[in-house]
C-alpha cells in the first residue's frame, strides 16, 4: 500500500483499504499507525462490490465528478466536531478558497502556477466521502471468511498468469531488490484483483475534499499536494489518478505520498507509471517493501500447532522469542515438522484463539503490516504468496462454528471490560491490540484460556452468564 490511509485507509500503503481497514479487516492497528499506501479501495470490491464511485460519474475539469452518490447530510459516526453536518456544510462552502489557499504550499513544491490552476480548475467537493470516512459497519468478516474471499482459485489462477506474463520484469526486480516476486504478485492480486478493482474516484477530488473538510485535513493536505506534484512532474496523467475515496490509486494502491517515497522508473522511460506500466508497478512495489526492511530469502511466518494448556499471554507482538524458545514451549509445525532457524525471532499470533491455528510471525510479516497495518491483511498476503509458490492451504481448521460479534456486541464487550477495569480505552466497537490484551487479562482472571478471542462465549462470561 504501500501503506494504508493513514490510519484509516493505508500508509499511504493500502488502505485497500484502513481507511476502512478497521471497518472490514479484523485486527486494525490504531488509527494513524501508518499512512497507507492505499489500503486499497478497500476491500471495496471484495466484501460489498466496487468502491461507491458510480461508473456513470462524469469527470469535470480537474477530475471532479458529477452524478456521484450524494452525501447523507448527517453527522459522522466518529463524533468529531469537524464531522458534524454543520461543520461539513460550512467547510464545503469555503472549499474553493481552501484549495486556492494551498497555492503557496504548492509553489514551494515547485509546482508551476499554470499547472496548479489547470489541475485544480473545476474541482468540487465530494461530500459522499464524509459518510465513507466515518462509516462503522454493524458486521465484520471473520478471519477465515476473509481468507476464503481473498485466497481463492480464480485469483490464484490469475496470479500465476501474471507471474508468467511479466516474468522478465519480476526477474529483474527480484535481482535488484531481493523482494520475493510472489509477495509482489500477492499484493497486486489482493489490492486490486490484478488491476480490475482499482477504484474510480478522482484522486485529486478525493484528496482535495479531505484536505479541506473533515477530521484529517492536515494529513490529506499533504496527499493532495503530493498528487499535484505527481501530475506536475508528468509521471501520471489526471485520468490515471483514479482510485479509492481516500486517494489510493493503481494496481497496488499507492497513496500520493507513498508514491513520492517509493515509486521508481523500472524501465528507464523517464516516468514512474505505477498504474499502466508493469515494470514500474512491480519495481515500485518491491522498492516499498525493501525500504520498509524486507529480508531477502526469508518467509513471512509459519503455521504452528499450539499445545493444550498453553499460556496465551505470550501471544503478543511485543513478546518475540527465538524459534528454539518457542519449540521448548511446545510449539511445532503441522506434521511434526521442526521449526527452522533456531536463532530467528518471531512472535505468536493466534487470530482465532485457542480454537484455531497459531502462527509464528517473522520480520517480513511486520514489513507487510507496514504496507497495510492489519494482521488479517498481512496474513492474507503471506498465505496467498505461499499458494502462488505452490504451497498448500493451512492445515488446522478454523472455528467456523463461531459467529462474528455485531458492532453493538463488540461495543458492549469493550464497555464490560472497562467496567471491570481491564480496558482503558474509549469503547468504539473496533477491536485492536488494546481490546485483545484487556480480554486476555479478563480471561486469565477467571481461569479460562487467555487467548484474547472475542467470541460469543467471552461476551457471555463478561455478562455474568
C-alpha positions as CSV (number, residue, x, y, z in Angstrom):
1,X,0.0,0.0,0.0
2,X,2.1,1.0,0.1
3,X,0.5,1.6,3.1
4,X,-2.9,2.3,4.3
5,X,-4.8,5.5,4.5
6,X,-3.2,6.8,7.4
7,X,-4.8,5.1,9.9
8,X,-7.9,5.0,8.0
9,X,-7.1,3.8,4.8
10,X,-3.3,2.9,4.1
11,X,0.0,4.4,4.6
12,X,-0.4,6.0,2.3
13,X,0.2,1.8,1.8
14,X,-3.2,0.1,1.0
15,X,-5.7,1.2,2.5
16,X,-7.3,-1.2,0.3
17,X,-8.0,-0.3,2.4
18,X,-7.5,1.4,6.6
19,X,-9.3,3.6,5.7
20,X,-11.5,1.4,6.2
21,X,-9.4,-1.1,7.4
22,X,-10.9,-1.0,10.7
23,X,-14.3,-1.4,9.1
24,X,-13.6,-4.6,7.3
25,X,-10.4,-6.1,8.5
26,X,-10.2,-7.9,11.7
27,X,-7.2,-6.6,13.5
28,X,-6.5,-3.0,12.8
29,X,-3.7,-1.0,14.4
30,X,-4.5,2.3,16.0
31,X,-5.6,4.9,13.5
32,X,-2.6,6.8,12.2
33,X,-0.2,3.9,12.8
34,X,0.5,4.0,9.1
35,X,0.0,6.2,6.3
36,X,-1.4,3.8,3.9
37,X,-0.4,3.2,0.6
38,X,-3.5,2.5,-0.2
39,X,-5.5,0.2,1.6
40,X,-6.9,-0.2,-1.4
41,X,-10.3,0.7,-2.3
42,X,-10.6,-1.3,0.4
43,X,-11.9,-4.2,0.1
44,X,-14.5,-2.3,-1.6
45,X,-14.9,-4.9,-4.3
46,X,-14.3,-7.8,-2.0
47,X,-17.0,-7.5,0.6
48,X,-19.5,-5.2,-0.9
49,X,-18.7,-4.6,-4.5
50,X,-16.5,-1.9,-6.0
51,X,-16.0,1.4,-4.5
52,X,-19.1,3.6,-4.3
53,X,-17.9,5.8,-7.1
54,X,-20.6,5.3,-9.8
55,X,-19.4,4.2,-13.2
56,X,-21.6,6.8,-14.8
57,X,-20.0,9.7,-12.9
58,X,-18.7,12.2,-15.4
59,X,-15.3,13.8,-14.7
60,X,-15.4,17.6,-14.9
61,X,-12.4,20.0,-15.1
62,X,-9.7,19.0,-12.7
63,X,-11.1,15.5,-12.5
64,X,-14.2,16.3,-10.4
65,X,-17.1,14.0,-10.7
66,X,-20.7,14.8,-11.3
67,X,-23.6,12.5,-10.7
68,X,-22.0,10.7,-7.7
69,X,-24.0,9.3,-4.9
70,X,-24.9,12.2,-2.6
71,X,-23.8,12.8,1.0
72,X,-26.3,11.7,3.6
73,X,-26.3,15.1,5.2
74,X,-25.9,13.5,8.7
75,X,-23.3,13.9,11.4
76,X,-20.4,11.5,11.2
77,X,-20.4,8.5,13.5
78,X,-17.0,9.4,14.9
79,X,-18.5,12.3,16.9
80,X,-15.5,14.5,15.8
81,X,-16.5,18.2,15.8
82,X,-15.3,18.6,12.2
83,X,-17.6,15.7,11.2
84,X,-20.9,17.3,12.2
85,X,-23.2,18.1,9.4
86,X,-23.0,21.8,10.2
87,X,-19.2,21.8,10.1
88,X,-19.1,19.8,6.9
89,X,-21.5,22.3,5.2
90,X,-19.5,25.2,6.4
91,X,-16.2,23.8,5.1
92,X,-17.8,22.8,1.8
93,X,-19.0,26.4,1.3
94,X,-15.4,27.5,1.7
95,X,-13.9,24.8,-0.5
96,X,-12.8,27.0,-3.4
97,X,-11.0,29.3,-1.0
98,X,-9.4,26.4,0.8
99,X,-8.0,25.0,-2.5
100,X,-6.8,28.4,-3.7
101,X,-5.1,28.9,-0.3
102,X,-2.9,26.0,-0.9
103,X,-1.1,27.7,-3.8
104,X,1.8,29.0,-1.7
105,X,2.5,25.5,-0.5
106,X,2.3,24.1,-4.0
107,X,4.7,26.8,-5.2
108,X,7.2,25.7,-2.5
109,X,7.0,22.2,-4.0
110,X,8.0,23.6,-7.4
111,X,4.5,23.2,-8.9
112,X,4.0,25.8,-11.6
113,X,1.2,28.2,-11.3
114,X,-0.1,27.2,-14.7
115,X,-0.3,23.5,-13.7
116,X,-1.8,24.4,-10.3
117,X,-4.6,26.4,-12.0
118,X,-5.1,23.7,-14.6
119,X,-5.3,20.8,-12.3
120,X,-7.5,22.5,-9.7
121,X,-9.9,24.2,-12.1
122,X,-13.4,23.0,-11.6
123,X,-12.7,20.9,-8.5
124,X,-15.7,20.5,-6.3
125,X,-16.0,18.6,-3.0
126,X,-17.3,15.1,-3.0
127,X,-19.2,15.1,0.3
128,X,-20.2,11.4,0.0
129,X,-16.6,10.8,1.2
130,X,-17.6,12.1,4.6
131,X,-20.0,9.2,5.0
132,X,-17.4,6.7,3.9
133,X,-14.8,8.2,6.2
134,X,-17.0,7.7,9.3
135,X,-18.8,4.5,8.3
136,X,-19.0,1.9,11.0
137,X,-20.4,-1.3,9.7
138,X,-22.5,-3.4,12.1
139,X,-20.9,-6.6,11.0
140,X,-17.3,-7.6,10.1
141,X,-15.8,-10.7,8.5
142,X,-14.1,-13.4,10.5
143,X,-10.5,-14.1,9.5
144,X,-11.4,-17.4,7.9
145,X,-14.1,-15.8,5.8
146,X,-11.7,-13.1,4.9
147,X,-9.0,-15.6,3.8
148,X,-11.6,-17.6,1.9
149,X,-12.6,-14.5,-0.1
150,X,-9.1,-13.3,-0.9
151,X,-7.3,-16.5,-1.4
152,X,-9.4,-18.3,-3.9
153,X,-8.8,-20.5,-7.0
154,X,-9.7,-17.8,-9.5
155,X,-7.4,-15.3,-8.1
156,X,-4.6,-17.8,-7.8
157,X,-5.0,-18.8,-11.5
158,X,-4.9,-15.1,-12.5
159,X,-1.8,-14.6,-10.3
160,X,0.0,-17.4,-12.0
161,X,-0.8,-15.9,-15.4
162,X,0.6,-12.5,-14.2
163,X,3.7,-14.1,-12.9
164,X,4.3,-15.9,-16.3
165,X,3.4,-12.9,-18.4
166,X,5.7,-10.5,-16.6
167,X,8.4,-13.0,-15.7
168,X,11.2,-10.7,-17.1
169,X,10.0,-7.8,-15.0
170,X,9.8,-10.0,-11.9
171,X,13.2,-11.5,-12.6
172,X,14.8,-8.0,-12.9
173,X,13.1,-6.7,-9.8
174,X,13.9,-9.7,-7.7
175,X,17.6,-9.4,-8.6
176,X,17.7,-5.7,-7.9
177,X,15.8,-5.7,-4.6
178,X,15.7,-9.2,-3.2
179,X,12.0,-8.9,-2.7
180,X,10.1,-12.1,-3.3
181,X,8.1,-12.0,-6.6
182,X,5.2,-13.9,-5.1
183,X,4.7,-11.3,-2.4
184,X,4.6,-8.6,-5.0
185,X,2.1,-10.6,-7.1
186,X,0.1,-11.3,-4.0
187,X,-0.2,-7.6,-3.2
188,X,-1.2,-6.9,-6.7
189,X,-3.9,-9.5,-6.6
190,X,-5.3,-8.7,-3.2
191,X,-5.2,-4.9,-3.6
192,X,-6.9,-4.7,-7.0
193,X,-7.7,-8.2,-8.1
194,X,-5.0,-7.7,-10.8
195,X,-6.0,-4.3,-11.9
196,X,-9.7,-5.0,-12.2
197,X,-10.8,-3.2,-9.0
198,X,-8.7,-0.1,-8.5
199,X,-11.5,2.4,-7.7
200,X,-13.0,5.1,-9.9
201,X,-12.8,8.3,-7.9
202,X,-10.6,11.2,-8.9
203,X,-7.6,11.2,-6.6
204,X,-7.4,15.0,-6.9
205,X,-11.0,15.4,-6.0
206,X,-10.9,13.0,-3.1
207,X,-7.7,14.4,-1.5
208,X,-8.8,18.0,-2.0
209,X,-12.1,17.2,-0.3
210,X,-10.4,15.6,2.6
211,X,-7.8,18.4,2.8
212,X,-10.5,21.0,3.2
213,X,-13.3,19.1,5.0
214,X,-13.5,16.7,7.9
215,X,-11.2,15.4,10.6
216,X,-8.0,14.5,8.7
217,X,-7.3,17.8,6.9
218,X,-3.6,18.1,7.7
219,X,-2.8,14.6,6.6
220,X,-4.8,14.9,3.3
221,X,-3.4,18.3,2.5
222,X,0.0,16.6,2.1
223,X,-1.7,13.9,0.0
224,X,-3.4,16.5,-2.2
225,X,-0.2,18.5,-2.8
226,X,1.7,15.3,-3.5
227,X,-0.9,14.3,-6.1
228,X,-0.3,17.7,-7.7
229,X,3.4,17.1,-7.7
230,X,2.9,13.8,-9.5
231,X,1.0,15.5,-12.2
232,X,3.3,18.5,-12.4
233,X,6.3,16.1,-12.9
234,X,4.4,14.2,-15.6
235,X,4.7,10.8,-14.1
236,X,1.0,10.2,-14.5
237,X,-1.9,11.9,-16.3
238,X,-5.0,13.2,-14.4
239,X,-7.1,10.4,-15.9
240,X,-4.7,7.8,-14.4
241,X,-5.1,9.3,-10.9
242,X,-8.3,7.4,-10.1
243,X,-8.8,5.2,-7.1
244,X,-10.3,4.9,-3.6
245,X,-12.2,7.6,-1.7
246,X,-9.1,8.2,0.4
247,X,-6.8,8.7,-2.6
248,X,-5.1,5.3,-3.1
249,X,-4.6,4.5,-6.7
250,X,-3.1,2.0,-9.1
251,X,-3.0,-1.9,-9.1
252,X,-1.1,-2.0,-5.8
253,X,-2.8,1.1,-4.3
254,X,-0.3,3.8,-3.7
255,X,-1.2,6.9,-1.8
256,X,0.4,10.0,-3.3
257,X,2.9,10.5,-0.5
258,X,3.9,6.8,-0.7
259,X,4.3,7.2,-4.5
260,X,6.8,10.0,-3.8
261,X,8.8,7.9,-1.4
262,X,8.8,4.6,-3.2
263,X,7.9,4.9,-6.9
264,X,10.8,4.2,-9.3
265,X,11.2,4.1,-13.1
266,X,11.5,0.4,-13.7
267,X,12.1,0.5,-17.5
268,X,14.1,3.8,-17.9
269,X,11.5,5.7,-19.9
270,X,11.7,8.7,-17.7
271,X,8.3,8.3,-16.0
272,X,7.2,6.4,-12.9
273,X,3.9,5.0,-14.1
274,X,2.6,2.6,-11.4
275,X,-0.8,2.5,-13.0
276,X,-0.3,1.2,-16.5
277,X,3.4,0.2,-16.7
278,X,4.1,-3.3,-15.3
279,X,7.8,-2.6,-14.9
280,X,7.3,0.5,-12.9
281,X,4.5,-1.1,-10.9
282,X,6.5,-4.2,-9.9
283,X,9.7,-2.3,-9.2
284,X,7.9,0.4,-7.1
285,X,6.0,-2.1,-5.0
286,X,9.2,-4.0,-4.4
287,X,11.1,-0.8,-3.5
288,X,8.4,0.0,-1.0
289,X,8.9,-3.4,0.8
290,X,12.7,-3.2,0.6
291,X,12.8,0.2,2.1
292,X,10.5,-1.0,4.9
293,X,13.0,-3.6,5.8
294,X,12.2,-6.7,3.7
295,X,14.7,-9.6,4.4
296,X,15.7,-11.2,1.2
297,X,15.3,-15.0,1.1
298,X,13.1,-15.1,4.2
299,X,9.5,-16.1,4.5
300,X,6.8,-14.2,6.5
301,X,5.9,-16.8,9.1
302,X,4.9,-20.4,9.9
303,X,1.7,-22.1,10.8
304,X,2.2,-23.8,14.2
305,X,0.3,-26.2,16.5
306,X,-0.1,-24.7,19.9
307,X,-0.2,-27.2,22.7
308,X,-3.2,-27.6,25.0
309,X,-2.8,-25.5,28.2
310,X,-0.5,-23.0,26.5
311,X,-0.2,-19.6,28.2
312,X,-1.7,-17.3,25.5
313,X,-0.5,-14.3,27.4
314,X,2.7,-14.9,25.3
315,X,0.7,-14.4,22.1
316,X,1.7,-10.8,21.8
317,X,3.7,-8.8,19.1
318,X,5.8,-7.4,21.9
319,X,6.9,-10.8,23.1
320,X,9.1,-12.1,20.3
321,X,11.3,-15.1,21.1
322,X,13.6,-17.4,19.2
323,X,12.4,-20.4,17.4
324,X,14.3,-22.6,19.8
325,X,12.4,-20.9,22.7
326,X,9.1,-21.4,21.1
327,X,9.9,-25.1,20.5
328,X,10.8,-25.5,24.2
329,X,7.3,-24.2,25.0
330,X,5.8,-27.0,22.9
331,X,5.0,-25.2,19.6
332,X,5.6,-27.2,16.5
333,X,4.7,-27.1,12.8
334,X,2.0,-29.4,11.5
335,X,3.0,-33.0,10.7
336,X,5.7,-32.5,13.4
337,X,8.0,-30.5,11.1
338,X,10.7,-28.8,13.0
339,X,10.8,-25.1,13.4
340,X,13.7,-23.8,11.2
341,X,16.5,-21.4,12.0
342,X,16.6,-21.8,15.9
343,X,18.0,-18.4,16.5
344,X,15.5,-16.5,14.4
345,X,13.0,-14.4,16.4
346,X,9.2,-14.5,15.9
347,X,6.1,-13.6,17.8
348,X,3.0,-15.8,18.2
349,X,-0.3,-14.7,16.6
350,X,-3.5,-16.7,17.5
351,X,-6.2,-14.9,15.5
352,X,-8.9,-17.4,16.4
353,X,-7.6,-18.0,19.9
354,X,-7.2,-21.5,21.3
355,X,-9.8,-22.8,18.9
356,X,-7.8,-22.1,15.8
357,X,-4.3,-22.4,14.4
358,X,-1.3,-20.4,15.6
359,X,1.3,-18.6,13.6
360,X,4.9,-17.6,14.3
361,X,5.4,-14.3,12.6
362,X,8.8,-13.1,11.3
363,X,10.3,-9.8,10.3
364,X,8.8,-9.9,6.8
365,X,5.3,-10.1,8.3
366,X,6.0,-6.9,10.1
367,X,7.1,-5.4,6.8
368,X,3.8,-6.4,5.2
369,X,2.0,-4.7,8.0
370,X,3.8,-1.5,7.3
371,X,2.2,-1.8,3.8
372,X,-1.2,-2.2,5.5
373,X,-1.5,-2.2,9.2
374,X,-3.9,-5.1,9.7
375,X,-2.9,-8.6,10.8
376,X,-5.7,-10.2,8.7
377,X,-4.5,-8.4,5.6
378,X,-0.8,-9.3,6.2
379,X,-1.7,-12.9,6.7
380,X,-3.7,-13.0,3.5
381,X,-0.8,-11.5,1.6
382,X,1.7,-14.0,3.0
383,X,-0.6,-17.0,2.6
384,X,-1.6,-16.0,-1.0
385,X,2.1,-15.7,-1.9
386,X,2.8,-19.2,-0.5
387,X,-0.1,-20.6,-2.5
388,X,1.2,-18.9,-5.7
389,X,4.6,-20.5,-5.0
390,X,2.9,-23.9,-4.8
391,X,2.2,-24.2,-1.1
392,X,-0.8,-25.8,0.4
393,X,-3.7,-24.4,2.4
394,X,-3.4,-24.0,6.1
395,X,-3.6,-27.4,7.8
396,X,-5.5,-26.8,11.0
397,X,-9.2,-26.0,11.0
398,X,-10.7,-22.6,11.9
399,X,-13.6,-22.5,14.4
400,X,-16.2,-21.9,11.7
401,X,-19.0,-22.6,14.2
402,X,-18.2,-19.3,15.8
403,X,-20.1,-16.2,14.7
404,X,-18.7,-12.7,14.5
405,X,-19.9,-10.3,17.1
406,X,-22.0,-7.4,15.8
407,X,-20.8,-3.9,16.3
408,X,-23.3,-3.5,19.1
409,X,-21.9,-6.6,20.8
410,X,-18.3,-5.5,20.3
411,X,-19.1,-2.2,21.9
412,X,-20.8,-3.9,24.8
413,X,-17.8,-6.2,25.3
414,X,-15.4,-3.2,25.5
415,X,-17.8,-1.5,27.9
416,X,-18.0,-4.5,30.1
417,X,-14.2,-4.9,30.1
418,X,-13.9,-1.2,31.0
419,X,-16.4,-1.6,33.9
420,X,-14.2,-4.4,35.3
421,X,-11.1,-2.3,35.0
422,X,-9.4,-4.3,32.1
423,X,-10.0,-1.9,29.2
424,X,-8.6,1.6,29.4
425,X,-9.5,3.0,26.0
426,X,-12.7,4.5,24.8
427,X,-15.2,1.8,23.7
428,X,-15.8,2.2,19.9
429,X,-16.8,-1.3,18.8
430,X,-13.5,-1.7,16.9
431,X,-11.1,-4.3,18.1
432,X,-7.3,-3.9,18.1
433,X,-4.4,-4.9,20.3
434,X,-5.7,-3.0,23.4
435,X,-9.0,-4.8,23.3
436,X,-7.3,-8.2,22.8
437,X,-5.0,-7.5,25.8
438,X,-7.8,-6.5,28.0
439,X,-9.8,-9.6,27.1
440,X,-6.8,-11.8,27.7
441,X,-6.4,-10.3,31.2
442,X,-10.1,-10.8,32.0
443,X,-9.9,-14.5,30.8
444,X,-6.8,-15.1,32.9
445,X,-8.6,-13.7,35.9
446,X,-11.4,-16.2,35.6
447,X,-9.2,-19.2,34.8
448,X,-10.0,-19.8,31.1
449,X,-7.5,-19.8,28.2
450,X,-6.4,-16.2,27.9
451,X,-6.4,-16.2,24.1
452,X,-8.0,-12.8,23.6
453,X,-10.5,-14.2,21.1
454,X,-13.7,-12.2,21.2
455,X,-16.2,-15.0,21.0
456,X,-19.9,-15.0,22.0
457,X,-18.8,-17.2,24.9
458,X,-16.3,-14.5,26.1
459,X,-19.1,-11.9,25.9
460,X,-21.5,-14.1,27.9
461,X,-18.8,-14.6,30.6
462,X,-18.5,-10.8,30.8
463,X,-22.2,-10.5,31.2
464,X,-22.0,-13.0,34.0
465,X,-24.0,-15.7,32.4
